[in-house]
């Protein structure tokens, strides 16, 4: 049975439309955009389960939470090395402010790392009532940095 011309046309249009939706590949030789995105994804994968506990959607297990907070603290310093001067190209979502306002970007990094270090320290107490506000501060730091330095990915 031969597919109808209409079915072939619909398939081609769909394939082309989906191709237009994908983000551009990182063709830079060292792929700093790809590398920093990978670290941020790892940070997010570590952060989200902690949020589930803080929001009481998962049971609080002090040792598991502490391990997650320590892993988050370890990861917090890793993505910044990949914001190189030559890494402002698609598929980045970084706004030009990253490069135009390096002192402010550095301050945002330091604040993020300090808030995470504080969360890890408070997690050692095992007291969820102390952990919640520290977690909220990390979340605020993320949001603030995203508002100032992260765009929608379209350049």
VOPAGU-2260 file (C-alpha; in pm, 1 decimal, decimal comma):
REM VOPAGU-2260
SITE   aa  ch    i         X         Y         Z
SITE  UNK   A    0       0,0       0,0       0,0
SITE  UNK   A    1     146,8     333,5    -108,2
SITE  UNK   A    2     102,5     634,9     122,8
SITE  UNK   A    3    -116,5     907,7     -20,5
SITE  UNK   A    4      45,3    1232,2    -140,8
SITE  UNK   A    5    -153,2    1418,1     126,4
SITE  UNK   A    6      -7,5    1196,8     401,6
SITE  UNK   A    7     343,8    1253,9     267,4
SITE  UNK   A    8     286,8    1630,3     253,2
SITE  UNK   A    9     151,5    1637,2     611,2
SITE  UNK   A   10     449,7    1434,1     731,4
SITE  UNK   A   11     696,7    1668,5     561,3
SITE  UNK   A   12     528,4    1981,5     698,5
SITE  UNK   A   13     523,2    1832,0    1049,0
SITE  UNK   A   14     890,3    1734,8    1028,9
SITE  UNK   A   15     987,7    2081,1     908,0
SITE  UNK   A   16     781,7    2248,0    1180,1
SITE  UNK   A   17     944,2    2035,5    1448,4
SITE  UNK   A   18    1288,6    2111,7    1309,3
SITE  UNK   A   19    1217,3    2482,1    1348,3
SITE  UNK   A   20    1131,8    2428,8    1716,4
SITE  UNK   A   21    1462,6    2275,8    1813,9
SITE  UNK   A   22    1732,0    2497,0    1953,1
SITE  UNK   A   23    2053,0    2546,6    1760,1
SITE  UNK   A   24    2344,7    2317,0    1824,8
SITE  UNK   A   25    2647,6    2438,2    2013,5
SITE  UNK   A   26    2911,3    2439,1    1742,6
SITE  UNK   A   27    3181,1    2617,0    1943,9
SITE  UNK   A   28    3496,9    2403,5    1966,7
SITE  UNK   A   29    3490,6    2384,2    2348,4
SITE  UNK   A   30    3110,6    2400,5    2378,9
SITE  UNK   A   31    3095,8    2626,0    2687,0
SITE  UNK   A   32    2720,0    2682,2    2646,0
SITE  UNK   A   33    2653,5    2308,3    2640,3
SITE  UNK   A   34    2880,5    2253,0    2939,1
SITE  UNK   A   35    2723,8    2523,7    3155,3
SITE  UNK   A   36    2373,1    2408,3    3062,1
SITE  UNK   A   37    2466,4    2056,3    3172,4
SITE  UNK   A   38    2587,3    2183,8    3510,9
SITE  UNK   A   39    2274,0    2394,2    3558,4
SITE  UNK   A   40    2059,9    2088,9    3478,4
SITE  UNK   A   41    2252,0    1889,0    3736,7
SITE  UNK   A   42    2198,4    2169,2    3989,8
SITE  UNK   A   43    1826,8    2165,9    3911,3
SITE  UNK   A   44    1805,2    1786,2    3943,1
SITE  UNK   A   45    1967,8    1817,7    4285,2
SITE  UNK   A   46    1761,5    2118,8    4395,1
SITE  UNK   A   47    1414,3    1995,0    4297,9
SITE  UNK   A   48    1400,8    1696,6    4536,5
SITE  UNK   A   49    1501,3    1928,5    4822,3
SITE  UNK   A   50    1211,8    2153,4    4726,3
SITE  UNK   A   51     974,3    1858,4    4736,5
SITE  UNK   A   52    1078,0    1796,1    5096,6
SITE  UNK   A   53    1060,3    2163,2    5196,8
SITE  UNK   A   54     709,6    2187,9    5044,5
SITE  UNK   A   55     608,6    1869,8    5234,1
SITE  UNK   A   56     542,6    1674,9    4915,2
SITE  UNK   A   57     804,9    1420,2    5016,9
SITE  UNK   A   58     902,0    1291,8    5358,7
SITE  UNK   A   59    1186,9    1468,1    5533,2
SITE  UNK   A   60    1483,1    1238,7    5578,5
SITE  UNK   A   61    1755,4    1447,2    5744,7
SITE  UNK   A   62    2055,7    1254,0    5613,1
SITE  UNK   A   63    1925,3    1237,9    5256,8
SITE  UNK   A   64    1842,3    1608,4    5264,2
SITE  UNK   A   65    2187,7    1690,5    5400,9
SITE  UNK   A   66    2349,9    1483,6    5126,5
SITE  UNK   A   67    2147,9    1671,5    4863,7
SITE  UNK   A   68    2234,1    2010,1    5016,7
SITE  UNK   A   69    2604,2    1919,5    5024,0
SITE  UNK   A   70    2591,6    1805,9    4662,0
SITE  UNK   A   71    2421,8    2132,2    4570,1
SITE  UNK   A   72    2696,0    2319,6    4753,8
SITE  UNK   A   73    2959,4    2125,3    4559,2
SITE  UNK   A   74    2792,9    2205,0    4226,2
SITE  UNK   A   75    2729,1    2574,7    4297,7
SITE  UNK   A   76    3071,7    2689,1    4181,7
SITE  UNK   A   77    3089,6    2483,5    3861,8
SITE  UNK   A   78    2887,7    2659,8    3588,5
SITE  UNK   A   79    3060,8    2997,9    3605,8
SITE  UNK   A   80    3383,5    2885,4    3439,8
SITE  UNK   A   81    3182,8    2825,7    3121,5
SITE  UNK   A   82    3071,6    3189,9    3088,9
SITE  UNK   A   83    3373,5    3273,9    2877,7
SITE  UNK   A   84    3399,2    3595,9    2673,6
SITE  UNK   A   85    3340,0    3400,9    2352,8
SITE  UNK   A   86    3034,4    3209,3    2478,9
SITE  UNK   A   87    2758,5    3457,7    2396,7
SITE  UNK   A   88    2614,4    3271,2    2099,4
SITE  UNK   A   89    2307,7    3053,0    2034,7
SITE  UNK   A   90    2194,3    2832,1    2201,4
SITE  UNK   A   91    2273,5    3046,3    2507,5
SITE  UNK   A   92    1992,7    3188,9    2715,1
SITE  UNK   A   93    2226,4    3430,9    2888,2
SITE  UNK   A   94    2145,1    3796,0    2842,5
SITE  UNK   A   95    2420,1    4029,3    2725,5
SITE  UNK   A   96    2421,8    4171,5    3081,4
SITE  UNK   A   97    2638,7    3872,0    3177,2
SITE  UNK   A   98    2920,1    4026,6    2972,9
SITE  UNK   A   99    2814,7    4391,7    2993,8
SITE  UNK   A  100    2789,8    4391,6    3375,0
SITE  UNK   A  101    3053,2    4143,9    3491,3
SITE  UNK   A  102    3073,1    4279,6    3848,6
SITE  UNK   A  103    2697,8    4241,9    3897,6
SITE  UNK   A  104    2709,0    3893,5    3746,7
SITE  UNK   A  105    2996,5    3799,7    3978,5
SITE  UNK   A  106    2796,3    3931,7    4277,8
SITE  UNK   A  107    2496,7    3721,7    4173,1
SITE  UNK   A  108    2721,0    3414,3    4153,5
SITE  UNK   A  109    2867,9    3482,2    4495,8
SITE  UNK   A  110    2525,5    3539,4    4648,6
SITE  UNK   A  111    2397,5    3214,2    4496,4
SITE  UNK   A  112    2694,8    3021,1    4631,1
SITE  UNK   A  113    2664,8    3183,5    4976,1
SITE  UNK   A  114    2293,3    3100,7    4999,4
SITE  UNK   A  115    2359,9    2739,8    4904,7
SITE  UNK   A  116    2647,1    2715,3    5154,5
SITE  UNK   A  117    2411,5    2851,0    5419,0
SITE  UNK   A  118    2148,9    2590,8    5325,7
SITE  UNK   A  119    2406,9    2312,2    5353,8
SITE  UNK   A  120    2517,8    2443,3    5693,8
SITE  UNK   A  121    2160,8    2469,8    5823,7
SITE  UNK   A  122    2082,3    2120,8    5688,8
SITE  UNK   A  123    2344,5    1987,4    5930,9
SITE  UNK   A  124    2110,6    2087,8    6215,5
SITE  UNK   A  125    1848,1    1843,6    6092,2
SITE  UNK   A  126    1578,0    2099,3    6176,2
SITE  UNK   A  127    1336,5    2142,6    5888,5
SITE  UNK   A  128    1197,4    2461,5    6043,4
SITE  UNK   A  129    1543,0    2618,9    5996,9
SITE  UNK   A  130    1594,5    2462,1    5657,1
SITE  UNK   A  131    1279,3    2607,6    5496,9
SITE  UNK   A  132    1385,5    2975,2    5515,3
SITE  UNK   A  133    1738,4    2888,9    5397,9
SITE  UNK   A  134    1592,1    2699,1    5102,4
SITE  UNK   A  135    1366,9    2995,6    5021,6
SITE  UNK   A  136    1674,0    3222,2    5014,6
SITE  UNK   A  137    1841,4    2994,9    4759,0
SITE  UNK   A  138    1526,7    3000,0    4550,3
SITE  UNK   A  139    1512,9    3382,2    4564,6
SITE  UNK   A  140    1877,1    3398,2    4458,4
SITE  UNK   A  141    1804,7    3177,7    4156,7
SITE  UNK   A  142    1503,6    3384,1    4057,1
SITE  UNK   A  143    1688,7    3713,8    4095,1
SITE  UNK   A  144    1978,9    3597,6    3880,8
SITE  UNK   A  145    1745,6    3459,1    3614,4
SITE  UNK   A  146    1554,3    3786,5    3598,9
SITE  UNK   A  147    1868,2    3989,4    3555,3
SITE  UNK   A  148    2089,9    3760,0    3349,5
SITE  UNK   A  149    1881,4    3493,8    3175,1
SITE  UNK   A  150    1667,7    3550,1    2870,7
SITE  UNK   A  151    1427,4    3331,6    2679,3
SITE  UNK   A  152    1695,4    3183,2    2456,4
SITE  UNK   A  153    1596,6    3369,4    2141,3
SITE  UNK   A  154    1861,1    3597,0    1992,4
